[in-house]
Amino acid sequence: MLYINIDRKSKKPLSQQIYHFVKASILQGILKPGEKLPSTRELAKYMNVARNVVIESYEQLLAEGYAYSRNGSGTYVCEGVQFYQTNRNSLSKLKENLEIPNNYIVSFRSGIPDLEAIPIKKWAQVYQKIALDIKPSQMDYQNPFGDYELRTQLSLYLNRARGTHTSPKNIMITNGAAQSFNLLCQLINRNEYALVENPLSYGILHTLKGNSVKMKPINLDNLGLMTSELPDTPPKLIFTTPSHQFPTGVIFPVKRRIELIKYAEQHNAYIVEDDYDSEYRFDGSPIQSMQCLDPERVIYVGTFSKTLMPALRIGYMALPASLCEQMREIKYVADFHSPILEQRTLASFIESGLFENHIRKMRKLYLKKRNVLIDCLDKAFEEGVKISGAEAGLHFIASFDDVFFDQELLEKIKDSGVQISSINKHYLSSEINTSYDNSLILGYGNTKIEDMERGIAILSSIIKP
């Protein structure tokens, strides 16, 4: 007779407990192929449970193919179902390793907005109304380009706030900028390549590598991408962050923008403009988009991860007309379309003015955070630190005199409880000698003001002689 240890206080039904025990015994080879199981009557009597409980567990085993029955004979273990399962402890460890660590004393992680300032209650109110009012037809599969109302509101906003030339028909809604880049990779054939700024966003670098896209770097100077070094063999796509280069913060001037566009036109290439955080410009109005100069040559990519919340996973592309049908097919194959309830909520959020009110509020907050952080650095390092790229965004560059941020020093900073990164890891080649070997990227979007002084004090104690 099977000895099955059941827990009568457990919330799990007795039939499920019996089923799981017998299944595990079969998989592990404790119960052999062809071995007869106890009759439901015998097992029920032995375990002091209702017979229907055992019948239910046996029926599940039969349905899944672990056992078979013979009329008038009984229930037997099937052949070929012995399988030693992966150690559950190793799976638990894997899950723990995949979690984003959050054990830092102070984090200067870049690209994260202030998570405590997300207008989640207002968002929830709008979301509830959308969910209650949505029509049955709107819960069917939708256009791969996304919800038309969101594309309309987004087009109006981008044309007004970013100077773009868009209409609802050429805006595609994606699951964040990451998916936009992933979809764009499908435009690049095996014999083609992408030209990328060096240094560049690790997210773009990771996505291009993940899609096995060939990359060639182009260097930057204090005016951004060096158009004088554009290659003779043209790329398919040129990735750039003209309004606030990541990570250096350099602004790409209009003269070079025009030179790059002319190069793209001449060689039938497309420019991918990653406009990731330019709404947060502190010194004057936001820099106009590059797309406004040539909507048929520039693919404009944006996201709400920096302006609202990373968990929302909504991004967008303003596509040239020549690419719309091809991108429609690529998006359709990827996932049909992005979630509709979130799209319609965002459309209402923009139309009602809530989104731009939030942007104005956060611009003031981030300006305050930027100034406090710069003040902390000036007090701690005086003339030994130089700040650059601080005119906009959620990060700036801090360069320190006579400091080289090698792996050993970065590990020491990390072990001290400060999360921070160097520019060097954003270069396509680790062998290149750069003018940023002494520089750190200081993100402040999600850093509490009261933690900044402590974080800089820890940093100072490590790198100051």
C-alpha positions in Angstrom: 0.0 0.0 0.0 1.2 3.5 -0.8 2.2 5.6 2.2 0.9 9.1 1.4 1.5 11.8 3.9 -1.4 14.2 3.6 -1.9 17.5 5.5 -5.5 17.8 6.6 -5.0 21.4 7.7 -3.6 22.5 4.3 -5.7 24.7 1.9 -4.7 22.3 -0.9 -7.6 19.8 -1.6 -6.9 16.2 -0.5 -7.4 15.0 -4.0 -4.6 17.3 -5.2 -2.3 16.2 -2.5 -2.8 12.5 -3.4 -2.4 13.3 -7.1 0.9 15.2 -6.6 2.3 12.4 -4.4 1.5 9.6 -6.9 2.7 11.7 -9.9 6.0 12.4 -8.1 6.4 8.7 -7.3 5.9 7.8 -11.0 8.3 10.5 -12.3 11.0 9.5 -9.9 10.7 5.8 -10.7 9.5 4.8 -7.2 6.4 3.4 -8.9 7.5 1.2 -11.8 6.0 1.0 -15.3 3.2 -1.4 -15.4 2.9 -1.4 -11.6 -0.7 -1.6 -10.4 -2.0 1.2 -8.2 -4.2 0.4 -5.1 -7.9 0.4 -5.9 -9.7 3.6 -5.1 -11.7 1.8 -2.5 -8.6 0.3 -0.8 -6.7 3.6 -0.8 -9.7 5.6 0.5 -10.2 3.2 3.3 -6.5 3.1 4.2 -6.2 6.9 4.2 -9.6 7.4 5.9 -10.9 9.7 3.1 -14.0 9.7 0.9 -13.6 7.4 -2.1 -14.5 10.3 -4.4 -11.4 12.1 -3.3 -9.2 9.2 -4.5 -11.3 8.8 -7.7 -10.7 12.5 -8.5 -6.9 12.2 -8.1 -6.8 9.0 -10.2 -8.9 10.7 -13.0 -6.3 13.5 -13.1 -3.5 10.9 -13.4 -5.4 9.2 -16.2 -6.1 12.4 -18.1 -2.5 13.5 -18.0 -1.1 10.1 -19.1 0.7 9.0 -16.0 -1.6 6.0 -15.6 -4.0 3.9 -17.6 -7.0 1.6 -16.6 -8.0 -1.8 -17.6 -11.7 -2.7 -17.4 -12.3 -5.0 -14.5 -8.5 -5.1 -13.7 -7.5 -1.8 -12.2 -5.2 1.2 -12.7 -1.5 0.9 -13.8 1.5 3.1 -14.2 2.3 4.0 -17.9 5.5 3.2 -19.7 8.0 6.0 -20.5 7.0 8.6 -17.9 10.0 8.3 -15.6 11.6 11.7 -15.5 14.0 13.1 -12.8 12.9 16.7 -12.4 15.2 19.7 -12.1 16.2 20.4 -8.5 13.6 22.9 -7.2 16.2 24.5 -5.0 18.2 25.5 -8.1 15.1 27.0 -9.6 14.6 29.0 -6.5 18.2 30.3 -6.6 17.7 31.2 -10.2 14.6 33.2 -9.4 16.5 35.0 -6.7 19.4 35.8 -9.0 17.0 37.3 -11.6 15.6 39.8 -9.1 17.0 43.3 -9.4 19.1 43.9 -6.3 17.9 46.8 -4.1 20.3 46.6 -1.1 22.3 49.7 -1.8 22.6 52.5 0.8 22.3 55.1 -2.0 21.5 54.6 -5.7 22.6 56.9 -8.4 21.2 54.6 -11.1 20.4 56.5 -14.3 17.3 56.5 -16.4 14.8 55.9 -13.5 12.2 58.5 -12.7 11.1 59.4 -9.2 8.9 56.3 -8.5 7.3 57.9 -5.4 6.1 60.8 -7.5 4.2 58.7 -10.0 0.5 60.0 -10.2 -0.8 56.5 -9.6 -4.1 57.5 -8.0 -5.0 59.8 -10.9 -3.9 57.0 -13.3 -6.1 54.5 -11.4 -9.1 56.8 -11.6 -8.7 57.2 -15.4 -8.0 53.5 -15.8 -11.1 52.5 -13.9 -13.3 54.8 -16.0 -11.8 53.4 -19.3 -12.3 49.8 -18.2 -15.9 50.4 -17.2 -16.8 52.3 -20.4 -14.9 50.3 -22.9 -17.0 48.8 -25.8 -17.0 45.1 -26.6 -15.6 45.8 -30.0 -12.6 47.5 -28.5 -11.7 44.3 -26.6 -11.1 42.4 -29.9 -7.7 42.2 -31.6 -6.7 45.7 -32.7 -4.6 47.5 -35.3 -0.9 46.6 -34.9 -0.1 50.3 -35.0 -2.0 50.7 -31.7 -5.1 52.5 -30.5 -6.1 55.3 -32.8 -7.1 57.7 -30.0 -3.7 57.4 -28.3 -2.0 57.9 -31.6 -4.0 61.0 -32.2 -3.3 62.5 -28.8 0.3 61.5 -29.0 0.7 63.1 -32.4 -0.8 66.4 -31.1 1.5 66.3 -28.1 4.7 65.6 -30.1 4.0 68.2 -32.7 3.3 70.8 -29.9 6.0 69.9 -27.4 8.7 68.3 -29.5 8.3 70.1 -32.8 7.8 66.8 -34.7 5.8 66.4 -38.0 3.6 63.4 -37.3 0.0 62.2 -37.8 -1.9 59.3 -36.2 -1.3 57.2 -39.3 2.5 57.1 -39.0 2.7 56.6 -35.2 3.2 53.0 -33.9 2.6 52.2 -30.3 5.1 49.7 -28.9 5.9 48.0 -25.5 8.5 50.5 -24.6 11.5 51.9 -26.5 13.1 48.5 -26.0 10.6 46.9 -28.3 10.9 49.7 -30.8 14.6 49.0 -31.2 13.9 45.3 -31.3 11.4 45.7 -34.1 13.8 48.1 -36.0 16.5 45.4 -36.0 14.3 43.4 -38.3 15.0 46.0 -41.0 18.7 45.1 -41.1 19.7 42.3 -43.3 22.7 40.0 -42.6 24.9 41.9 -45.0 24.0 45.2 -43.6 25.0 47.0 -40.3 24.0 49.7 -37.9 26.1 52.7 -37.1 26.0 53.6 -33.4 27.3 56.4 -31.3 30.3 55.5 -29.1 29.6 55.6 -26.2 25.9 54.7 -26.4 23.0 53.5 -24.3 23.5 50.0 -22.9 19.9 49.2 -23.8 20.4 49.8 -27.5 23.7 47.9 -27.4 22.1 44.9 -25.7 19.2 44.9 -28.1 21.4 45.1 -31.2 23.7 42.3 -29.9 20.7 40.2 -29.0 19.4 40.4 -32.6 22.9 39.6 -34.0 23.1 43.0 -35.7 26.5 44.0 -36.9 27.6 47.3 -35.4 30.1 49.9 -36.2 30.9 52.8 -33.8 31.4 56.4 -34.7 33.2 58.7 -32.3 31.8 61.7 -30.5 33.4 65.1 -29.6 32.0 68.0 -27.6 29.3 68.5 -30.3 28.2 64.9 -30.5 28.4 62.5 -33.4 31.4 63.4 -35.6 29.8 63.7 -39.1 33.3 64.1 -40.6 33.9 60.4 -39.8 30.8 59.0 -41.5 31.8 55.8 -43.2 32.1 55.3 -47.0 30.1 52.0 -46.8 26.7 53.2 -45.6 24.7 51.6 -42.8 21.1 50.6 -42.9 20.3 52.4 -39.6 22.1 55.2 -37.7 21.3 55.2 -34.0 21.6 58.6 -32.3 20.4 60.6 -29.2 20.7 64.1 -30.6 18.8 66.2 -28.0 20.6 64.8 -24.9 23.3 62.2 -25.9 23.4 59.2 -23.7 25.5 59.1 -21.6 27.6 62.2 -22.3 24.7 64.7 -22.4 26.1 66.5 -25.5 23.5 68.3 -27.7 23.8 67.6 -31.4 23.8 71.0 -33.2 21.6 71.7 -36.3 24.5 71.9 -38.7 25.6 68.4 -38.0 22.0 67.2 -37.9 21.6 68.5 -41.5 24.9 66.9 -42.5 23.8 63.5 -41.1 20.4 63.7 -42.8 22.0 64.5 -46.2 24.3 61.5 -45.7 21.3 59.3 -44.9 19.4 60.6 -48.0 22.4 60.1 -50.3 22.9 56.5 -49.1 19.2 55.5 -48.5 19.8 55.0 -44.8 17.5 55.8 -41.9 18.3 57.7 -38.7 16.9 56.4 -35.5 16.4 59.4 -33.1 16.1 58.1 -29.5 14.4 61.0 -27.7 14.4 59.3 -24.3 14.3 62.2 -21.7 14.4 65.6 -23.5 11.2 66.8 -21.9 13.3 67.5 -18.8 15.3 70.4 -20.1 16.2 72.9 -17.4 18.0 75.7 -19.2 15.5 77.0 -21.7 13.0 75.2 -23.8 13.4 71.5 -24.8 15.6 71.0 -27.9 13.5 70.4 -31.0 13.5 66.9 -32.4 15.7 66.0 -35.4 12.7 64.4 -37.0 11.2 67.8 -37.8 14.0 68.4 -40.3 13.1 65.3 -42.4 10.2 63.1 -41.3 10.9 60.7 -44.2 14.5 60.0 -43.2 14.3 60.0 -39.4 12.6 57.4 -37.3 11.6 59.1 -34.0 11.5 56.8 -30.9 10.1 57.8 -27.6 8.9 56.2 -24.3 6.8 56.9 -21.2 9.2 55.0 -19.0 11.0 58.2 -18.0 8.0 60.6 -18.0 5.5 58.4 -16.3 6.7 54.9 -15.1 8.9 52.2 -16.4 6.3 49.5 -15.5 3.8 51.0 -18.0 5.8 49.6 -20.9 4.4 52.0 -23.5 6.7 53.5 -26.2 6.1 54.7 -29.7 7.7 55.4 -33.1 7.0 58.1 -35.6 7.8 56.2 -38.9 8.5 57.5 -42.4 5.7 56.6 -44.8 8.0 54.4 -46.7 8.4 52.0 -43.7 4.9 51.9 -42.3 3.6 48.8 -44.1 6.8 46.9 -43.4 6.8 47.8 -39.7 3.1 46.9 -39.5 3.9 43.4 -40.5 6.9 43.2 -38.2 4.8 44.4 -35.2 1.9 42.0 -36.1 4.3 39.0 -36.1 5.8 40.2 -32.8 2.6 40.5 -30.7 -0.4 41.7 -32.7 -0.5 44.9 -30.8 0.2 46.5 -27.4 -2.4 46.2 -24.5 -5.5 48.3 -25.3 -6.6 49.3 -21.8 -3.3 51.0 -21.0 -3.3 52.7 -24.4 -6.8 54.2 -23.9 -5.9 55.3 -20.4 -2.8 57.0 -21.6 -4.8 58.7 -24.4 -7.2 60.1 -21.8 -4.3 61.1 -19.5 -2.8 63.2 -22.3 -6.1 64.7 -23.6 -7.1 65.8 -20.1 -3.8 67.7 -19.5 -2.8 65.4 -16.7 0.3 64.2 -18.5 1.7 67.7 -19.2 0.9 68.8 -15.7 2.9 65.9 -14.4 5.8 66.8 -16.7 5.8 70.4 -15.4 5.8 69.2 -11.8 8.6 66.7 -12.4 10.7 69.2 -14.3 10.8 71.4 -11.1 11.5 68.4 -8.9 14.4 67.1 -11.1 15.9 70.6 -11.3 15.9 70.8 -7.5 17.5 67.3 -7.3 20.1 68.1 -9.9 21.1 71.3 -8.1 21.3 69.6 -4.7 23.5 66.8 -6.1 25.8 69.3 -7.9 26.1 71.2 -4.6 27.0 68.0 -2.7 29.7 67.3 -5.3 31.1 70.8 -5.2 31.3 70.7 -1.4 32.9 67.3 -1.3 35.4 67.7 -4.1 35.6 71.5 -4.6 37.8 72.1 -7.8 38.4 68.4 -8.2 35.2 67.7 -10.0 33.8 68.9 -13.4 30.1 68.5 -14.2 28.9 68.1 -17.8 25.7 67.2 -19.6 23.5 68.6 -16.8 21.3 70.9 -18.9 18.5 68.2 -19.2 17.5 64.7 -18.3 17.8 62.5 -15.3 21.6 62.2 -15.1 24.8 64.1 -15.7 28.5 63.3 -15.9 30.9 64.0 -13.1 34.6 63.9 -14.0 37.2 63.7 -11.2 40.8 64.9 -11.3 43.5 62.1 -11.2 41.0 59.3 -10.8 40.8 56.2 -13.0 37.6 54.2 -12.6 38.8 50.6 -13.2 36.8 47.5 -12.2 38.5 47.3 -8.9 37.6 50.8 -7.9 34.0 50.4 -9.1 33.7 47.2 -7.1 34.9 49.0 -4.0 32.3 51.7 -4.5 29.6 49.1 -5.0 30.7 47.2 -1.9 30.4 50.4 0.1 26.7 50.5 -0.7 26.6 53.1 -3.5 25.1 52.1 -6.9 26.8 54.1 -9.7 28.2 53.4 -13.1 31.1 54.6 -15.2 30.9 55.8 -18.8 33.5 53.2 -19.9 31.0 50.3 -19.9 28.9 52.2 -22.5 31.7 52.0 -25.2 31.3 49.5 -28.0 35.0 48.5 -27.5 36.6 48.2 -24.1 40.0 48.7 -25.8 39.4 52.3 -26.8 41.2 55.0 -24.8 38.6 57.7 -23.9 38.6 61.1 -22.2 36.0 59.7 -19.8 38.1 57.2 -17.9 37.8 59.5 -14.9 34.0 60.0 -15.2 30.9 58.6 -13.6 27.2 58.8 -14.6 25.2 60.2 -11.8 21.5 59.5 -12.1 19.3 61.4 -9.7 15.7 60.8 -10.9 14.9 58.2 -8.2 17.5 59.3 -5.6 16.1 60.9 -2.5 17.4 64.4 -1.8 18.2 63.4 1.8 20.4 60.5 0.6 22.5 62.5 -1.8 24.9 64.0 0.7 25.5 60.6 2.3 26.1 59.0 -1.0 28.6 61.6 -2.1 30.3 61.4 1.3 30.8 57.7 0.8 32.1 58.2 -2.7 34.5 60.9 -1.5 35.9 58.7 1.2 36.8 56.1 -1.4 38.2 58.1 -4.3 39.8 61.2 -2.6 43.5 60.8 -1.8 
